[in-house]
Amino acid sequence: MSPARRLLEVMLLAAAALAAGACSSLPTAHDETPRTLACPAPGQWTVPGQAEPVNLPAVLDQTGNAQVILLGEFHDSEEDHRWQLHTLAALHGRHPDLEIGLEMLPASRQPVLDRWLAGELDDAALLDEADWFSVWGYPSRLYLPVLQFARMHQRPLHALNAEGETVRRVSREGWDALEDTDLEQVGPPAEIPQAYRDRLSAQLDNHPMPPGMDRDDYLEMFIRGQSVWDRAMAERLADAVQSADGPVVALIGRGHLDYGHGVPHQLRDLGIQRIATLLPMRDDDCPADGPPIADALFGVDGGMLDTRSSAMRLGISLQESGEGLVVSNVMEGGTGDAAGLKPGDHLRRAGGRTLHRQQDLLAMLDRQQPGTALILVIDRDGETRTIAVPHPQ
């Protein structure tokens, strides 16, 4: 799921409730000058404006004095996450003092990351205490290798994102919502480029409008929400730069990075000028011309290895009770509906584990592999039943 789609889902809920300068000699990703782009073949690096591929050492050389290095991703792409890990390892070889920023977690979860680095938490405790399944929700197996890399090499981790409530309130009410001191504080963003507004507007056209919502009003809500994310991550990266001994390498979705918009634009407004944006790129989404989309591109094979992964979803609503989890609603046509779940069912066990909280069930769904079935033990009308729920992928 793209950042834009994730924001649209947040906004749909809210609407329903309401009725760069780049570093060294690389081309600058925020330069709007059109130029021919050499799209990289799988396994190759290219730099906008250069016809021939470049090698990884050349990319590392040219990003050598960057304060911030941004590694883009499609959140659900296994291949993108493999590329990020390999590139991070190469950057660590060149910059052993690098630090790592994560879009996946809001800044309030920083103490959990610190305890993880200190070896006080195992994988399951990290995911549970960070509320991973609530605040992010993409499969943890896509991200744990980077977290484990950080702990192995004792490299600081920085939680970059804004709280969901902050995004919802600013989207709905405008920046004046931040006058509420109960909300985390995010500075008003620099005015975004018209090209970024145009991109966000085009993304909005691909999604249904909430009933009764004016499109222009909805677009402004969408842009404000995206800007909260961009500004919050930029501010936290800028703070990390001030104390870091090496570059801060951040893993962030491409919707916040492409064309030097989003986070890079806000970083420049905060005085961080030495920025490098590196992206994995498939041939079918590689822009053939126009302004540079990034400072360097790595070719990813868009074939059978380019697997997309999402956490298993049951399509049900739950309430926690003293007796465990109770199904309050079942989405028609969803995975749970197909398996035979019904409102009023008490979920007792999943995958052999007792369920006390929604987090317990979400953790089991996160572990579920495509092609398998999750075994649920439920109580219905005083009778205990076992239901097998196949993974839909």
C-alpha positions as CSV (number, residue, x, y, z in Angstrom):
1,M,0.0,0.0,0.0
2,S,1.4,3.4,-1.0
3,P,1.7,6.2,1.5
4,A,-0.9,8.1,-0.5
5,R,-3.3,5.2,-0.2
6,R,-2.6,4.9,3.5
7,L,-3.4,8.6,3.9
8,L,-6.5,8.3,1.9
9,E,-7.8,5.5,4.2
10,V,-7.0,7.7,7.2
11,M,-8.9,10.6,5.6
12,L,-11.9,8.4,4.6
13,L,-12.3,7.6,8.2
14,A,-12.1,11.2,9.2
15,A,-14.4,12.3,6.4
16,A,-16.9,9.8,7.5
17,A,-16.8,11.2,11.0
18,L,-17.3,14.7,9.6
19,A,-19.9,13.5,6.7
20,A,18.1,19.3,-1.7
21,G,20.6,20.4,-2.8
22,A,21.9,16.9,-3.4
23,C,25.4,15.9,-2.2
24,S,28.7,16.1,-4.0
25,S,28.4,16.0,-7.8
26,L,25.2,14.1,-8.3
27,P,22.4,15.9,-10.2
28,T,19.9,17.5,-7.8
29,A,16.7,15.6,-7.4
30,H,14.7,18.8,-6.9
31,D,16.1,20.4,-10.1
32,E,13.1,20.8,-12.5
33,T,15.3,20.9,-15.6
34,P,14.1,18.2,-18.1
35,R,16.7,15.7,-19.1
36,T,16.9,12.2,-20.6
37,L,16.9,9.5,-18.0
38,A,18.8,6.3,-18.4
39,C,16.5,3.7,-16.8
40,P,18.7,1.0,-15.1
41,A,18.7,-2.6,-16.1
42,P,18.2,-5.0,-13.2
43,G,21.4,-5.0,-11.0
44,Q,22.7,-1.7,-12.5
45,W,22.9,1.8,-11.1
46,T,22.3,4.9,-13.2
47,V,22.5,8.6,-12.5
48,P,20.1,11.0,-14.2
49,G,21.8,12.9,-17.0
50,Q,24.4,10.2,-17.6
51,A,23.8,7.7,-20.5
52,E,26.0,4.9,-19.1
53,P,25.5,2.9,-15.9
54,V,27.7,3.7,-12.9
55,N,29.0,1.2,-10.3
56,L,28.2,1.1,-6.7
57,P,31.6,2.5,-5.6
58,A,30.9,5.6,-7.8
59,V,27.5,6.1,-6.1
60,L,29.1,5.8,-2.7
61,D,31.9,8.2,-3.7
62,Q,29.4,10.8,-4.9
63,T,27.2,10.6,-1.8
64,G,30.2,10.7,0.5
65,N,29.5,14.0,2.1
66,A,25.7,13.7,2.5
67,Q,24.1,14.6,5.8
68,V,21.0,12.6,4.9
69,I,20.7,9.6,2.5
70,L,17.2,8.6,1.7
71,L,16.5,5.0,0.6
72,G,13.0,4.8,-1.0
73,E,10.7,1.8,-1.1
74,F,7.3,0.5,-2.0
75,H,6.2,-0.7,1.5
76,D,4.9,-4.1,0.4
77,S,7.8,-4.9,-2.0
78,E,10.1,-7.7,-0.8
79,E,12.6,-6.8,-3.5
80,D,12.7,-3.1,-2.4
81,H,13.5,-4.2,1.2
82,R,16.3,-6.5,0.1
83,W,17.8,-3.7,-1.9
84,Q,17.6,-1.4,1.1
85,L,19.4,-3.9,3.3
86,H,22.1,-4.5,0.7
87,T,22.6,-0.7,0.1
88,L,22.6,0.0,3.8
89,A,25.3,-2.6,4.3
90,A,27.4,-1.0,1.5
91,L,26.9,2.5,3.0
92,H,27.9,1.2,6.5
93,G,31.1,-0.1,5.0
94,R,31.8,3.4,3.8
95,H,30.3,5.2,6.8
96,P,30.7,3.1,9.9
97,D,29.2,5.9,12.0
98,L,25.9,6.1,10.1
99,E,22.6,6.2,11.9
100,I,19.3,4.9,10.6
101,G,15.9,6.6,10.4
102,L,12.6,4.7,10.1
103,E,9.3,6.0,8.7
104,M,7.6,2.9,10.1
105,L,7.3,4.2,13.7
106,P,6.2,7.5,15.3
107,A,8.7,9.4,17.5
108,S,6.8,8.3,20.6
109,R,8.1,4.8,20.1
110,Q,11.7,5.9,20.3
111,P,12.2,4.4,23.8
112,V,11.2,1.0,22.5
113,L,13.8,1.2,19.7
114,D,16.4,2.2,22.3
115,R,15.6,-0.8,24.4
116,W,15.7,-3.0,21.3
117,L,19.2,-1.7,20.5
118,A,20.3,-2.4,24.1
119,G,19.3,-6.0,23.8
120,E,16.4,-5.8,26.3
121,L,13.7,-6.9,23.8
122,D,13.3,-9.8,21.5
123,D,11.5,-9.5,18.1
124,A,8.1,-10.3,19.5
125,A,8.4,-7.8,22.4
126,L,9.7,-5.1,20.0
127,L,6.7,-5.5,17.8
128,D,4.3,-5.6,20.7
129,E,5.6,-2.6,22.6
130,A,6.0,-0.5,19.5
131,D,2.4,-1.3,18.6
132,W,3.7,-2.3,15.2
133,F,0.5,-3.9,14.0
134,S,-1.5,-0.8,14.8
135,V,0.8,2.0,13.8
136,W,2.3,0.4,10.6
137,G,0.8,-3.0,9.8
138,Y,3.0,-4.1,6.9
139,P,4.5,-7.5,7.5
140,S,7.3,-7.3,10.1
141,R,9.4,-9.8,8.2
142,L,10.0,-7.1,5.6
143,Y,11.6,-4.7,8.1
144,L,13.2,-6.9,10.8
145,P,16.4,-7.6,8.8
146,V,17.2,-3.8,8.9
147,L,16.4,-3.6,12.6
148,Q,18.6,-6.6,13.3
149,F,21.3,-5.1,11.2
150,A,21.2,-2.0,13.3
151,R,21.4,-4.0,16.5
152,M,24.2,-6.2,15.3
153,H,26.3,-3.1,14.4
154,Q,25.0,-1.0,17.3
155,R,23.9,1.8,15.0
156,P,21.3,4.2,16.4
157,L,17.8,4.0,15.2
158,H,15.4,7.0,14.9
159,A,11.6,6.8,14.9
160,L,10.6,9.5,12.4
161,N,6.9,9.5,11.8
162,A,4.0,11.5,13.2
163,E,1.2,10.1,15.3
164,G,-1.9,9.0,13.4
165,E,-4.0,11.4,15.5
166,T,-1.8,14.3,14.5
167,V,-2.3,13.5,10.8
168,R,-6.0,13.1,11.2
169,R,-6.5,16.3,13.2
170,V,-4.4,18.5,10.9
171,S,-6.0,17.0,7.8
172,R,-9.4,17.7,9.1
173,E,-9.0,21.0,11.0
174,G,-5.9,22.6,9.5
175,W,-2.6,23.6,11.1
176,D,-4.4,25.5,13.9
177,A,-5.1,22.0,15.3
178,L,-1.6,22.0,16.6
179,E,-2.6,24.7,19.1
180,D,-3.9,21.8,21.1
181,T,-0.9,21.1,23.4
182,D,-2.0,17.5,23.8
183,L,-0.9,16.9,20.2
184,E,2.7,16.3,19.3
185,Q,4.2,19.5,17.9
186,V,5.2,19.6,14.2
187,G,6.2,22.9,12.6
188,P,4.2,24.3,9.7
189,P,5.7,23.0,6.5
190,A,7.4,25.0,3.8
191,E,5.0,25.7,0.9
192,I,5.0,22.6,-1.3
193,P,5.9,22.8,-5.0
194,Q,3.1,23.0,-7.5
195,A,4.4,19.8,-9.2
196,Y,4.0,18.0,-5.8
197,R,0.4,19.3,-5.5
198,D,-0.3,18.0,-9.1
199,R,1.1,14.6,-8.2
200,L,-1.0,14.3,-5.1
201,S,-4.1,15.5,-7.0
202,A,-3.5,12.8,-9.7
203,Q,-3.3,10.2,-6.9
204,L,-6.6,11.4,-5.5
205,D,-8.3,10.8,-8.8
206,N,-7.5,7.1,-8.5
207,H,-9.6,6.7,-5.3
208,P,-13.3,7.0,-4.5
209,M,-14.5,10.3,-2.9
210,P,-16.3,10.2,0.4
211,P,-20.1,10.8,-0.1
212,G,-20.9,14.5,0.0
213,M,-17.3,15.7,0.1
214,D,-16.2,18.5,-2.2
215,R,-13.2,17.5,-4.2
216,D,-11.2,20.7,-3.6
217,D,-11.8,20.5,0.1
218,Y,-10.8,16.8,0.1
219,L,-7.6,17.6,-1.9
220,E,-6.6,20.2,0.7
221,M,-7.2,17.7,3.5
222,F,-5.1,15.1,1.6
223,I,-2.2,17.6,1.0
224,R,-2.2,18.8,4.6
225,G,-2.0,15.1,5.8
226,Q,0.8,14.3,3.5
227,S,2.6,17.5,4.6
228,V,2.3,16.5,8.2
229,W,4.2,13.3,7.5
230,D,6.8,15.1,5.3
231,R,7.5,17.8,7.9
232,A,7.5,15.5,10.9
233,M,10.0,13.1,9.3
234,A,12.2,16.0,8.0
235,E,12.3,17.7,11.5
236,R,13.3,14.4,13.2
237,L,16.0,13.8,10.5
238,A,17.3,17.3,11.0
239,D,17.5,16.8,14.7
240,A,19.3,13.5,14.2
241,V,21.8,15.1,11.9
242,Q,22.8,17.6,14.6
243,S,24.1,14.9,16.9
244,A,25.2,12.2,14.4
245,D,28.8,11.5,13.7
246,G,28.0,10.2,10.2
247,P,25.1,10.4,7.7
248,V,21.6,9.5,8.7
249,V,20.2,6.9,6.3
250,A,16.4,6.9,6.3
251,L,14.0,4.2,4.9
252,I,11.0,6.1,3.6
253,G,8.2,5.4,1.1
254,R,8.8,6.7,-2.4
255,G,5.7,8.9,-2.2
256,H,7.6,11.1,0.3
257,L,10.8,11.2,-1.8
258,D,10.2,11.2,-5.6
259,Y,11.4,14.3,-7.5
260,G,12.9,15.9,-4.4
261,H,9.4,16.7,-3.1
262,G,8.1,15.7,0.3
263,V,10.8,15.0,2.9
264,P,13.8,16.4,0.8
265,H,11.9,19.6,0.2
266,Q,11.2,20.1,3.9
267,L,14.8,19.1,4.8
268,R,16.1,21.9,2.6
269,D,13.7,24.4,4.3
270,L,15.3,23.2,7.7
271,G,18.8,24.0,6.4
272,I,19.8,20.4,5.5
273,Q,21.2,20.8,2.0
274,R,23.4,17.8,1.5
275,I,20.8,15.2,0.7
276,A,21.1,12.1,-1.5
277,T,18.0,10.2,-2.6
278,L,18.5,6.6,-3.9
279,L,15.6,4.6,-5.3
280,P,14.9,1.1,-6.6
281,M,13.4,1.4,-10.0
282,R,11.5,-1.0,-12.3
283,D,11.4,-0.5,-16.0
284,D,7.6,-0.1,-16.0
285,D,7.7,2.9,-13.6
286,C,10.9,4.5,-14.7
287,P,10.2,8.1,-16.1
288,A,11.9,8.4,-19.5
289,D,12.4,12.1,-19.3
290,G,11.6,15.2,-17.3
291,P,13.2,16.3,-14.0
292,P,15.3,13.8,-12.1
293,I,13.2,11.5,-9.9
294,A,16.2,10.8,-7.6
295,D,20.0,11.2,-7.4
296,A,20.7,7.6,-8.3
297,L,18.5,4.7,-9.4
298,F,19.1,0.9,-9.0
299,G,17.4,-1.4,-11.4
300,V,15.0,-4.0,-9.8
301,D,13.7,-6.9,-11.7
302,G,9.9,-6.5,-12.0
303,G,9.4,-10.2,-12.7
304,M,8.6,-13.2,-10.6
305,L,11.0,-12.2,-7.8
306,D,9.3,-8.9,-7.3
307,T,6.9,-10.2,-4.7
308,R,4.4,-8.0,-2.9
309,S,3.5,-8.9,0.6
310,S,0.8,-7.7,2.9
311,A,-0.3,-8.9,6.3
312,M,-3.2,-11.3,6.4
313,R,-6.5,-9.5,7.1
314,L,-9.7,-11.2,8.4
315,G,-12.1,-8.3,7.5
316,I,-13.7,-8.3,10.9
317,S,-14.2,-5.8,13.8
318,L,-13.4,-7.0,17.3
319,Q,-14.1,-5.9,20.8
320,E,-12.0,-6.8,23.8
321,S,-13.8,-8.2,26.7
322,G,-13.0,-10.0,29.9
323,E,-13.6,-13.2,28.0
324,G,-11.2,-12.5,25.2
325,L,-12.1,-11.1,21.7
326,V,-15.7,-10.8,20.5
327,V,-16.5,-10.4,16.8
328,S,-18.7,-7.3,16.4
329,N,-18.9,-7.0,12.6
330,V,-17.9,-9.2,9.6
331,M,-17.2,-7.5,6.3
332,E,-19.2,-9.2,3.5
333,G,-16.9,-11.0,1.1
334,G,-13.9,-10.7,3.4
335,T,-11.6,-13.5,4.5
336,G,-13.4,-14.0,7.8
337,D,-16.8,-14.1,6.1
338,A,-15.6,-16.7,3.6
339,A,-14.3,-18.8,6.6
340,G,-17.6,-18.6,8.3
341,L,-17.0,-16.1,11.2
342,K,-20.1,-14.4,12.5
343,P,-20.9,-11.5,14.8
344,G,-20.9,-12.6,18.4
345,D,-18.3,-15.3,17.9
346,H,-15.8,-15.4,20.8
347,L,-12.2,-15.9,19.5
348,R,-10.3,-18.0,22.0
349,R,-7.2,-19.2,20.3
350,A,-5.3,-18.6,17.0
351,G,-2.5,-20.7,15.8
352,G,-2.4,-22.5,19.1
353,R,-2.1,-19.4,21.2
354,T,-4.6,-17.9,23.6
355,L,-6.0,-14.5,22.6
356,H,-6.4,-11.8,25.2
357,R,-6.0,-8.6,23.1
358,Q,-6.4,-7.6,19.5
359,Q,-2.6,-7.3,19.4
360,D,-2.3,-11.0,20.1
361,L,-4.4,-11.8,17.0
362,L,-2.6,-9.2,14.8
363,A,0.7,-10.8,15.8
364,M,-0.5,-14.2,14.7
365,L,-1.7,-12.7,11.4
366,D,1.7,-11.1,10.9
367,R,3.4,-14.5,11.2
368,Q,1.0,-16.2,8.8
369,Q,2.7,-17.2,5.5
370,P,0.9,-17.2,2.1
371,G,-0.5,-20.6,1.2
372,T,-1.1,-21.5,4.8
373,A,-4.3,-21.4,7.0
374,L,-4.7,-19.9,10.4
375,I,-6.6,-22.2,12.8
376,L,-9.0,-20.4,15.0
377,V,-10.8,-21.8,18.0
378,I,-14.0,-20.0,18.7
379,D,-17.1,-20.2,21.0
380,R,-20.5,-19.8,19.4
381,D,-23.7,-20.2,21.2
382,G,-22.0,-22.2,24.0
383,E,-20.3,-24.5,21.5
384,T,-16.6,-24.6,20.8
385,R,-15.7,-24.8,17.1
386,T,-12.5,-24.9,15.1
387,I,-12.3,-22.8,11.9
388,A,-9.5,-22.8,9.3
389,V,-8.9,-19.4,7.7
390,P,-6.8,-19.7,4.5
391,H,-4.3,-16.9,3.7
392,P,-5.8,-15.1,0.7
393,Q,-2.5,-14.7,-1.1
